[in-house]
Amino acid sequence: MLEKKELLKTGKAKSLYLTDDPLKLIMEYKDDTSAFDGKKIEQIAGKGTVNNRFNSHIMEHLKKNDVPNHHLEVSNPNESIVMSLDMFPIECVVRNYAAGSICKRLGLEEGMKMDPPIFEFFYKDDDLGDPLINDCHITAFGWAKEDDIDIMKDLTMKTNSILVSLFDAADLILVDFKIEFGISDGKILLGDEFTPDGCRVWDKETKKKLDKDRFRLGLGDVVESYQEIAHRLGVDLT
């Protein structure tokens, strides 16, 4: 059995721990919920467990559809074993519909369909508000090489295609999402997580928000909404 050792890194919603295997880490999902770059923080009981199971379901589905990722297995209700990656300091964002910051930035009406979907890069830095960047910033500052950028874009858009279909079959709209990548043994893999904390999901018929916007906007029923998405997608939460 993998032995959990010292804390490697902790964030707003997760912590990473070293193990007795240098190639594997334990990812612990917290009940902490934050928004607006950590300015609004609360604890919501049960969120960590739901996100852990949700992420595992999505990562396994992506792996079966040839999107390589770091997820290995669920080890505890709120913990999973993952491969250790050298992460890029970059967020890859896909927008299928206008929502959130892009509406304010470009004066768009929420719900406007992006055809084709819009891809964006953001620099991971809470103190700077995760600013929008482009390929030139990434190569100029040495955050990734041009070949790495191409692979991240391709895998992100492939992920979007796979998950839009998955969510659509569950009568859900995948509005947008952010994902992150890292390198293991020279290969780029999807890392971090895919949960309702990092995407927007609406009911297809009513357009009810079922994601972290319920926390951002004070709508309530955060965990219940996450559970609803999970149930529709067939995620085993037991």
C-alpha positions in Angstrom: 0.0 0.0 0.0 1.2 3.5 -0.9 2.5 5.4 2.1 1.4 9.0 2.5 4.3 11.3 3.5 4.9 15.0 3.9 2.8 17.8 2.3 4.3 18.8 -1.1 1.9 21.6 -2.0 -1.5 23.0 -0.9 -3.9 25.1 -2.8 -7.4 26.5 -2.3 -9.2 23.2 -3.0 -6.6 20.5 -3.0 -3.4 19.4 -1.3 -0.6 17.2 -2.8 1.4 14.8 -0.7 4.6 12.9 -1.4 4.6 9.1 -1.1 7.1 6.3 -0.7 7.0 6.1 -4.6 8.8 9.1 -6.1 6.7 8.8 -9.2 3.3 9.0 -7.4 1.6 11.6 -5.3 -1.6 11.6 -3.3 -4.1 14.3 -4.2 -6.4 15.3 -1.4 -9.6 17.1 -2.2 -10.7 19.7 0.4 -14.2 20.8 1.4 -12.8 24.4 1.1 -14.5 26.4 -1.6 -13.0 29.7 -2.9 -13.8 32.3 -5.6 -12.5 35.6 -6.9 -8.8 34.4 -6.6 -9.3 33.4 -2.9 -11.1 36.5 -1.8 -14.3 34.5 -0.9 -13.6 31.3 1.0 -16.0 28.9 2.8 -16.1 25.2 3.8 -18.9 23.1 2.2 -19.2 19.7 3.8 -18.9 16.8 1.3 -17.5 18.8 -1.6 -14.1 17.2 -1.5 -15.5 13.6 -1.7 -17.9 14.5 -4.6 -15.1 16.2 -6.5 -12.7 13.3 -6.0 -15.2 10.8 -7.5 -16.3 13.2 -10.2 -12.7 13.8 -11.3 -11.9 10.1 -11.4 -14.9 9.4 -13.6 -14.0 12.2 -16.1 -10.3 11.3 -16.1 -11.0 7.6 -16.8 -13.4 8.6 -19.6 -10.8 10.8 -21.2 -8.1 8.1 -20.8 -10.4 5.6 -22.7 -10.7 8.3 -25.4 -6.9 8.7 -25.8 -6.4 11.8 -23.7 -3.4 10.8 -21.5 -3.7 12.1 -17.9 -2.1 11.7 -14.5 -5.0 10.0 -12.6 -4.3 6.5 -11.4 -6.9 5.5 -8.8 -9.2 6.6 -6.0 -7.6 5.6 -2.7 -9.9 7.2 -0.1 -13.2 9.1 -0.2 -11.4 12.4 -0.7 -8.1 11.2 -2.0 -6.6 9.8 -5.3 -3.3 8.6 -6.4 -1.8 10.5 -9.3 1.4 10.6 -11.3 3.9 13.2 -10.3 4.1 15.9 -13.1 6.3 18.9 -13.8 3.4 21.3 -14.3 3.2 24.2 -16.7 2.2 27.5 -15.0 -0.6 27.8 -17.5 -4.3 27.3 -17.6 -6.0 26.2 -20.8 -9.5 27.5 -21.2 -12.2 26.5 -23.7 -15.4 28.6 -24.0 -18.4 27.0 -25.8 -20.7 29.7 -24.5 -20.1 33.2 -23.2 -20.0 33.4 -19.4 -17.9 34.8 -16.6 -14.9 37.0 -17.4 -15.2 37.0 -21.2 -18.6 38.7 -20.9 -17.1 41.6 -18.9 -13.9 41.7 -21.0 -15.6 41.8 -24.4 -19.1 43.1 -23.5 -20.8 39.8 -24.5 -24.2 38.6 -23.4 -24.1 35.6 -21.2 -25.2 32.4 -23.1 -24.0 33.6 -26.5 -22.7 30.5 -28.4 -19.0 30.5 -29.4 -18.8 28.9 -32.9 -16.2 27.6 -33.1 -15.3 27.3 -29.4 -12.8 29.9 -28.1 -9.4 28.8 -26.7 -7.5 30.9 -24.3 -4.3 30.7 -22.2 -4.1 32.2 -18.7 -1.0 32.6 -16.5 -1.5 30.9 -13.1 -0.9 33.6 -10.5 -3.6 34.5 -8.0 -1.8 37.7 -7.0 -2.0 38.9 -10.6 -5.6 37.6 -11.1 -4.5 34.8 -13.5 -4.0 37.2 -16.5 -4.9 36.3 -20.1 -1.7 35.5 -22.1 -0.8 34.3 -25.6 1.7 32.0 -27.2 4.3 34.8 -27.4 4.2 35.3 -23.6 4.6 31.6 -23.0 7.7 31.2 -25.3 9.3 34.5 -24.3 9.2 33.7 -20.6 10.2 30.1 -21.1 7.0 28.6 -19.6 6.7 26.1 -22.5 8.1 25.4 -25.9 6.2 25.9 -29.2 5.7 22.1 -29.6 4.4 21.9 -26.0 1.9 24.7 -26.8 0.6 22.8 -29.9 0.1 19.6 -27.9 -1.7 21.4 -25.1 -4.0 23.1 -27.5 -4.7 19.9 -29.4 -5.4 17.9 -26.2 -7.6 20.7 -24.8 -9.8 20.9 -27.9 -10.0 17.0 -28.0 -11.0 17.1 -24.4 -13.7 19.6 -25.2 -15.1 17.5 -28.0 -15.2 14.4 -25.9 -16.8 16.1 -22.9 -19.3 18.2 -24.8 -20.8 15.0 -26.1 -20.7 13.3 -22.7 -22.5 16.2 -21.0 -25.0 16.7 -23.9 -26.1 13.0 -23.6 -26.9 13.8 -19.9 -29.0 16.9 -20.9 -26.2 19.2 -19.7 -24.4 22.1 -21.4 -20.7 22.3 -20.9 -20.4 26.0 -21.0 -16.6 26.4 -20.4 -13.8 24.8 -18.5 -10.1 25.2 -17.5 -7.5 22.4 -17.4 -3.8 22.2 -16.8 -1.0 20.1 -18.1 2.4 18.8 -17.0 5.3 16.6 -18.2 6.2 13.1 -17.0 9.2 11.4 -18.6 9.1 13.8 -21.6 5.3 13.2 -22.2 2.7 15.9 -21.8 -0.3 14.7 -19.7 -3.5 16.3 -18.5 -3.0 17.0 -14.8 -4.7 18.8 -11.9 -8.5 18.0 -12.0 -11.7 18.2 -13.9 -14.6 19.0 -11.5 -17.5 21.5 -11.2 -15.0 23.8 -9.5 -13.3 24.4 -12.8 -16.0 24.4 -15.3 -19.5 25.8 -15.9 -22.4 23.5 -16.4 -26.0 24.4 -17.1 -29.1 22.3 -17.4 -29.9 22.1 -21.1 -33.6 22.9 -20.8 -33.8 25.4 -17.9 -30.2 26.9 -18.2 -30.0 26.5 -14.4 -26.4 26.9 -13.2 -25.1 23.7 -11.6 -21.4 24.6 -11.1 -19.2 26.8 -8.9 -21.2 29.9 -10.0 -23.7 28.8 -7.4 -21.0 29.6 -4.8 -19.7 32.7 -6.6 -23.2 34.2 -7.0 -24.5 33.1 -3.6 -27.2 30.8 -5.1 -26.7 28.0 -2.5 -27.0 24.2 -2.9 -23.4 23.9 -4.2 -22.8 20.2 -3.2 -26.3 19.2 -4.2 -25.8 20.7 -7.7 -22.4 19.0 -8.0 -24.2 15.7 -7.0 -26.8 16.3 -9.6 -24.2 16.7 -12.4 -22.5 13.6 -11.1 -25.7 11.6 -11.0 -26.6 12.5 -14.6 -23.2 11.6 -15.8 -23.3 8.2 -14.1 -20.6 9.0 -11.5 -20.5 6.5 -8.6 -20.4 8.6 -5.5 -20.5 5.7 -3.0 
